[in-house]
Structure formats: C-alpha cells, structure tokens
Amino acid sequence: MDQDSVHTPLDAGSLTWWRSVAADLAVVTVVTVAVFLFAIQVELSERLSQWELRHESWQVDELPVTLMVLLSGLMWFSWRRARQAQREIRERVAAQKQVEALLAGNRDLARQLLMVQENERRALARELHDEFGQNCTAIRADATYILHARAGDNAGITASAQRIGATSEALYKLVKTMLRRLRPMTLDSLGLVPALQELCEHWEEQTGVSCGFCPFAVPEDLDDLTCITLFRLVQEGLTNVARHAQATHVTVELRRGHCGEQLRLSIEDDGCGMAVEGVTPAGFGLIGMRERVANLQGRLRIGSAPGQGVRIEAMLPIPGARA
C-alpha cells in the first residue's frame, strides 16, 4: 500500500469538514447582513429604545448587555466543545491506526506460526523417516540374522545382540528428544522448577555456554497454562541467546514478586546486545514471547544496548490474582 492511498480517506474527510464550515459561515454572514438591512429599513434601534423607555420599571434596558454576556458564554461553550470533539477525533484516528497495526502484526504472527508448525512437522517427519526407520531396519536385520544363525556361531549372535542393544538405545534417545520438543516430560512429573533446571542444564551441555538457574519462592500450585508459558519463555530466550548473543554466561531467574501477586522471570546474558530503543522486535521469537505473556495479561520488557547484553523480563500474574 502506497503512502497516497493511506492518507486519502483522512484528507477527503478534512475537505468535507472545511466545506461544511464554509457553508455555515456563509449562512451566518447572509443572515447578519439581512438583519442589518432590515434594522436600517425599520429604524430598529430607535424602536427598541422607545420600547425600553416605556418599560423602564422592569429594567428591560439591561437585557442587551445580559444577552451579550449570554451570547459570549455560548460562544465559549461551543469553542470548548469543538476543541473537545477535535481531540476525540484525533484520538479515534490514532486508535484506529493502532488497531490496524495490531491486526497486521497478528496476521504476520499467524502466518509465521503456520510456517513454524509446518517446519516442525517436516523436521519430525524427516527424523521419523530417517533415524527411526533406519534403526528399525537395523534391528530387524540383526534379529533375522539371530533367528537364522547357525549353531555355534556365538560371536555373530553376540555382535548382533550388541548392535540391537545400541540401536534400541539410540531409538530411545531419539524418542525422548522428540517428546521433549513436543512436551517437556519433567514438567508433568516433577513440576516447573525441576523442568526449568533440566532445561538450563541440557542447554548448557549443548551450547557450552554457562547457564545458571535461580528460583526464589516459586509457588508449587501454578496452573498448567502458567507453567508451560514460563517454560516456553525460557526455552525461546535461551534459543535466542544461542543464535544471536555470542554470550559466555546466561542467568535465568524466577521469583515471586514483592506484593505476592506476580511472578517475575528474567533472562539475562552478557553477549553482544542489540538496539531496542522504541522499536518493536521483528523476530518471530520475541513476538511469540510477547503474545504468550499478553495471553496471561502480563508484561514483557526488553532491555539492551550494543555490547551490553540483553535482559528479558516477564511479569505474569499468579493465577489466583489474575482471576
């Protein structure tokens, strides 16, 4: 969409408004001139003066000044209401632009989400076909050899059995990795804090970057949505550090807020940092983190500067306080 098409509706509305103002001013001018000509024709001022003198006892001669004050007050009132109306129009236009920007961002987020889902499904399908299929074929081949092995071929049978054991272990690790990608098992069996601890340790082993996890007074009765949201936030934050930060140390801290109604999650690294002054992050990872936090009526803040690392801080209401 080009710039001219964006501003055309607002310019057309302004032109219509100015035409309406000009028409009203023309009507006021015509009426004023007509009244003036009529007053000249009938000697209106002299007639009013005579009428006021006849009704002096009723203080009718004070009416013109009073009416002028009333007219001035009404003009001031109209001016105030006009300014208020213009301010409301500007606010509505700004709100409409913000809504359009949010809708565009949601469309982009939905499109990228579909792409990520398809890429994840493609990766899982490839791993199932390649790794899982090859290992199952190897097990079947060794089992067939054992089944048809000659009597006394103990060395071959032992080697086939060892290969079956190694292949089975590789299959177990593959399935465990895939299940961890789909749903963290530790989160269901042990809870949020052990799951985050395992996530940080596993990430440290994979990347070689030091990662410290510090939980403080984390409630144990958090609902599933809050737990999975916190887990995915840490997972995405660590993924961003591994991809972009070039860091040597990461600190993940989860604590209950001072007022007791919020959970505060912070992910801080000592990497290369980034410029975030007044700019909404365009990466899908950070957008997804913002959406997850907003879904729980929380807030996400990102603090960084080039060469000073990145600090991501999420404030989530505890389920009871959120309700």
C-alpha positions as CSV (number, residue, x, y, z in Angstrom):
1,M,0.0,0.0,0.0
2,D,1.5,3.3,-1.0
3,Q,1.5,6.5,1.0
4,D,-1.1,8.3,-1.1
5,S,-3.7,5.6,-0.5
6,V,-3.1,5.7,3.2
7,H,-3.8,9.4,3.6
8,T,-6.6,9.8,1.0
9,P,-9.6,8.9,3.4
10,L,-8.4,11.4,6.1
11,D,-7.8,14.2,3.5
12,A,-11.2,13.7,2.0
13,G,-12.8,13.9,5.5
14,S,-10.9,17.1,6.2
15,L,-12.0,18.6,2.9
16,T,-15.7,17.8,3.7
17,W,-15.4,19.3,7.1
18,W,-13.9,22.5,5.8
19,R,-16.7,22.7,3.1
20,S,-19.3,22.3,5.9
21,V,-17.6,25.1,7.9
22,A,-17.5,27.4,4.9
23,A,-21.2,26.8,4.2
24,D,-22.2,27.6,7.8
25,L,-20.1,30.8,7.9
26,A,-21.8,31.8,4.6
27,V,-25.3,31.3,6.2
28,V,-24.3,33.3,9.3
29,T,-23.0,36.1,7.1
30,V,-26.1,36.3,5.0
31,V,-28.4,36.3,8.0
32,T,-26.4,39.0,9.7
33,V,-26.4,41.3,6.6
34,A,-30.1,40.7,6.2
35,V,-30.9,41.6,9.8
36,F,-28.7,44.7,9.4
37,L,-30.5,45.8,6.3
38,F,-33.9,45.1,8.0
39,A,-32.8,47.2,11.1
40,I,-31.9,50.1,8.8
41,Q,-35.2,49.9,7.0
42,V,-37.4,49.9,10.1
43,E,-35.2,52.0,12.4
44,L,-34.9,49.0,14.7
45,S,-32.6,50.7,17.3
46,E,-34.9,53.7,17.7
47,R,-37.9,51.5,18.2
48,L,-36.1,49.3,20.8
49,S,-35.0,52.5,22.7
50,Q,-38.6,53.7,22.8
51,W,-39.8,50.3,24.0
52,E,-37.2,50.2,26.7
53,L,-38.1,53.6,28.0
54,R,-41.8,52.6,28.3
55,H,-40.8,49.5,30.3
56,E,-38.0,51.1,32.5
57,S,-39.7,49.8,35.6
58,W,-38.9,46.3,34.5
59,Q,-35.2,47.0,33.9
60,V,-35.6,46.0,30.3
61,D,-32.8,48.2,29.2
62,E,-30.3,45.8,30.9
63,L,-31.4,43.0,28.6
64,P,-28.9,43.8,25.7
65,V,-25.9,43.6,28.0
66,T,-27.2,40.4,29.6
67,L,-27.9,38.9,26.2
68,M,-24.4,39.8,25.0
69,V,-22.9,38.0,28.0
70,L,-25.1,35.0,27.4
71,L,-24.0,35.0,23.7
72,S,-20.3,35.2,24.7
73,G,-20.8,32.3,27.1
74,L,-22.5,30.2,24.5
75,M,-19.7,31.0,22.0
76,W,-17.1,30.0,24.6
77,F,-19.1,26.8,25.4
78,S,-19.2,26.0,21.6
79,W,-15.5,26.6,21.2
80,R,-14.7,24.3,24.1
81,R,-16.9,21.6,22.8
82,A,-15.4,21.9,19.3
83,R,-11.9,21.5,20.7
84,Q,-13.0,18.5,22.7
85,A,-14.6,17.0,19.6
86,Q,-11.4,17.6,17.5
87,R,-9.3,16.0,20.3
88,E,-11.6,12.9,20.4
89,I,-11.4,12.6,16.6
90,R,-7.6,12.7,16.7
91,E,-7.6,10.1,19.5
92,R,-10.0,7.9,17.5
93,V,-7.8,8.2,14.4
94,A,-4.8,7.3,16.4
95,A,-6.6,4.3,18.0
96,Q,-7.8,3.1,14.6
97,K,-4.2,3.2,13.2
98,Q,-3.0,1.3,16.3
99,V,-5.7,-1.3,15.8
100,E,-4.7,-1.7,12.1
101,A,-1.1,-2.1,13.1
102,L,-2.1,-4.7,15.7
103,L,-4.2,-6.6,13.1
104,A,-1.3,-6.5,10.7
105,G,1.0,-7.8,13.4
106,N,-1.4,-10.6,14.3
107,R,-1.7,-11.6,10.6
108,D,2.1,-11.8,10.3
109,L,2.3,-13.7,13.6
110,A,-0.3,-16.2,12.4
111,R,1.4,-16.7,9.1
112,Q,4.8,-17.2,10.8
113,L,3.2,-19.6,13.3
114,L,1.8,-21.7,10.5
115,M,5.3,-21.7,8.9
116,V,6.9,-22.8,12.1
117,Q,4.3,-25.5,12.6
118,E,4.9,-26.9,9.1
119,N,8.7,-26.7,9.6
120,E,8.4,-28.6,12.9
121,R,6.2,-31.2,11.3
122,R,8.6,-31.6,8.4
123,A,11.5,-32.0,10.8
124,L,9.7,-34.6,12.9
125,A,8.7,-36.5,9.7
126,R,12.2,-36.4,8.4
127,E,13.6,-37.7,11.7
128,L,11.0,-40.4,11.9
129,H,11.7,-41.5,8.3
130,D,15.5,-41.3,8.5
131,E,16.6,-42.1,12.1
132,F,13.6,-44.1,13.3
133,G,13.2,-46.1,10.0
134,Q,16.9,-46.8,9.6
135,N,17.2,-48.0,13.2
136,C,14.1,-50.2,12.9
137,T,15.6,-51.7,9.7
138,A,18.9,-52.4,11.5
139,I,17.1,-54.1,14.4
140,R,15.1,-56.2,12.0
141,A,18.2,-57.2,10.1
142,D,20.1,-58.3,13.3
143,A,17.0,-60.1,14.6
144,T,16.7,-62.0,11.3
145,Y,20.4,-62.9,11.5
146,I,20.0,-64.3,15.0
147,L,16.9,-66.2,14.0
148,H,18.7,-67.9,11.1
149,A,22.2,-68.1,12.7
150,R,23.9,-71.5,12.6
151,A,24.5,-73.4,15.8
152,G,27.8,-72.5,17.3
153,D,28.0,-69.0,15.7
154,N,28.2,-67.4,19.1
155,A,30.4,-64.5,18.1
156,G,28.0,-63.4,15.3
157,I,25.0,-63.7,17.6
158,T,26.7,-61.7,20.3
159,A,27.6,-59.0,17.9
160,S,24.1,-58.8,16.5
161,A,22.7,-58.6,20.0
162,Q,25.1,-55.8,20.9
163,R,24.0,-53.9,17.8
164,I,20.4,-54.4,18.7
165,G,21.1,-53.0,22.2
166,A,22.9,-50.0,20.8
167,T,20.2,-49.3,18.2
168,S,17.5,-49.6,20.8
169,E,19.3,-47.1,23.0
170,A,19.6,-44.7,20.1
171,L,15.9,-45.1,19.4
172,Y,15.1,-44.4,23.0
173,K,17.2,-41.2,22.9
174,L,15.6,-40.1,19.7
175,V,12.0,-40.7,21.0
176,K,13.0,-38.9,24.3
177,T,14.3,-35.9,22.3
178,M,11.2,-35.7,20.2
179,L,8.9,-36.0,23.2
180,R,10.8,-33.2,24.9
181,R,10.3,-31.0,21.8
182,L,6.6,-31.7,21.9
183,R,6.0,-31.6,25.6
184,P,8.5,-31.5,28.5
185,M,8.0,-34.7,30.5
186,T,9.7,-33.3,33.6
187,L,7.1,-30.5,33.7
188,D,4.3,-33.1,34.2
189,S,6.2,-35.5,36.5
190,L,8.3,-33.2,38.8
191,G,6.9,-29.6,38.3
192,L,8.0,-26.3,36.9
193,V,11.3,-25.7,38.8
194,P,12.9,-29.1,38.1
195,A,11.8,-28.8,34.5
196,L,13.5,-25.4,34.1
197,Q,16.6,-26.7,35.9
198,E,16.8,-29.6,33.5
199,L,16.2,-27.3,30.5
200,C,19.0,-25.0,31.6
201,E,21.4,-27.9,32.2
202,H,20.6,-29.5,28.9
203,W,21.0,-26.2,27.0
204,E,24.4,-25.7,28.8
205,E,25.6,-29.1,27.6
206,Q,24.5,-28.5,24.1
207,T,25.9,-25.0,23.7
208,G,28.9,-25.0,26.1
209,V,27.6,-21.6,27.5
210,S,27.4,-21.3,31.3
211,C,23.7,-21.1,32.3
212,G,22.6,-20.5,35.9
213,F,19.0,-21.0,37.1
214,C,17.9,-19.2,40.3
215,P,14.4,-19.9,41.6
216,F,13.1,-17.9,44.6
217,A,9.8,-18.6,46.4
218,V,8.1,-20.1,43.3
219,P,4.5,-21.3,44.1
220,E,4.0,-25.0,43.7
221,D,0.3,-24.8,42.8
222,L,0.7,-23.0,39.5
223,D,-1.8,-23.9,36.7
224,D,-0.7,-25.8,33.6
225,L,-1.0,-22.7,31.3
226,T,1.3,-20.6,33.5
227,C,3.8,-23.4,33.8
228,I,4.0,-24.1,30.1
229,T,4.2,-20.4,29.3
230,L,7.1,-19.9,31.7
231,F,8.9,-23.0,30.3
232,R,8.4,-21.8,26.7
233,L,9.6,-18.3,27.5
234,V,12.8,-19.7,29.0
235,Q,13.2,-22.1,26.1
236,E,12.8,-19.3,23.5
237,G,15.0,-16.9,25.4
238,L,17.8,-19.5,25.6
239,T,17.3,-20.3,21.9
240,N,17.8,-16.6,21.0
241,V,20.9,-16.4,23.2
242,A,22.4,-19.4,21.4
243,R,21.6,-18.0,17.9
244,H,22.4,-14.3,18.3
245,A,24.0,-13.3,21.6
246,Q,27.6,-14.7,21.4
247,A,27.4,-14.8,25.2
248,T,29.6,-16.7,27.7
249,H,27.1,-16.7,30.6
250,V,23.3,-16.6,31.0
251,T,21.3,-16.2,34.2
252,V,17.7,-17.3,34.4
253,E,15.9,-16.1,37.5
254,L,12.3,-16.9,38.5
255,R,10.9,-15.4,41.7
256,R,7.6,-14.3,43.3
257,G,7.1,-10.5,43.3
258,H,7.2,-8.4,46.4
259,C,3.5,-8.0,46.5
260,G,3.0,-11.7,46.2
261,E,0.6,-11.4,43.2
262,Q,3.2,-11.7,40.3
263,L,5.8,-14.0,39.0
264,R,8.9,-12.3,37.7
265,L,11.0,-14.1,35.1
266,S,14.3,-12.7,33.9
267,I,16.7,-14.0,31.3
268,E,20.0,-12.0,31.1
269,D,23.1,-12.7,29.1
270,D,26.5,-11.0,28.7
271,G,26.5,-11.1,24.9
272,C,26.7,-8.5,22.1
273,G,23.3,-7.0,22.9
274,M,21.1,-5.2,20.4
275,A,19.4,-1.8,19.9
276,V,15.8,-1.7,21.1
277,E,15.1,2.0,21.6
278,G,11.4,2.4,20.7
279,V,11.5,-0.4,18.2
280,T,9.2,-3.4,18.4
281,P,11.2,-6.6,17.9
282,A,10.6,-8.0,14.4
283,G,11.8,-11.6,15.2
284,F,9.2,-14.3,15.5
285,G,10.8,-15.5,18.8
286,L,10.3,-12.2,20.6
287,I,6.9,-11.6,19.0
288,G,5.8,-15.1,20.2
289,M,7.1,-14.3,23.7
290,R,5.1,-11.1,23.8
291,E,2.0,-13.0,22.7
292,R,2.4,-15.6,25.3
293,V,2.8,-13.0,28.1
294,A,-0.1,-10.9,26.8
295,N,-2.3,-14.1,26.8
296,L,-1.8,-14.2,30.6
297,Q,-2.4,-10.5,31.0
298,G,1.3,-10.0,31.8
299,R,4.0,-7.6,30.6
300,L,7.3,-8.2,28.8
301,R,10.2,-5.8,28.9
302,I,13.4,-6.0,26.9
303,G,16.5,-4.0,28.0
304,S,19.6,-4.0,25.9
305,A,22.3,-1.9,24.3
306,P,25.0,-2.9,21.8
307,G,27.8,-4.6,23.6
308,Q,26.0,-4.8,26.9
309,G,23.9,-8.0,26.6
310,V,20.2,-8.4,26.7
311,R,17.8,-8.7,29.6
312,I,14.3,-10.0,29.0
313,E,11.9,-9.6,31.9
314,A,8.4,-11.0,32.1
315,M,5.9,-10.2,34.8
316,L,3.0,-12.7,35.0
317,P,0.1,-12.5,37.4
318,I,-0.3,-15.6,39.7
319,P,-3.5,-17.5,38.6
320,G,-5.4,-16.5,41.7
321,A,-4.6,-12.8,41.3
322,R,-5.3,-13.0,37.6
323,A,-8.8,-14.4,38.2
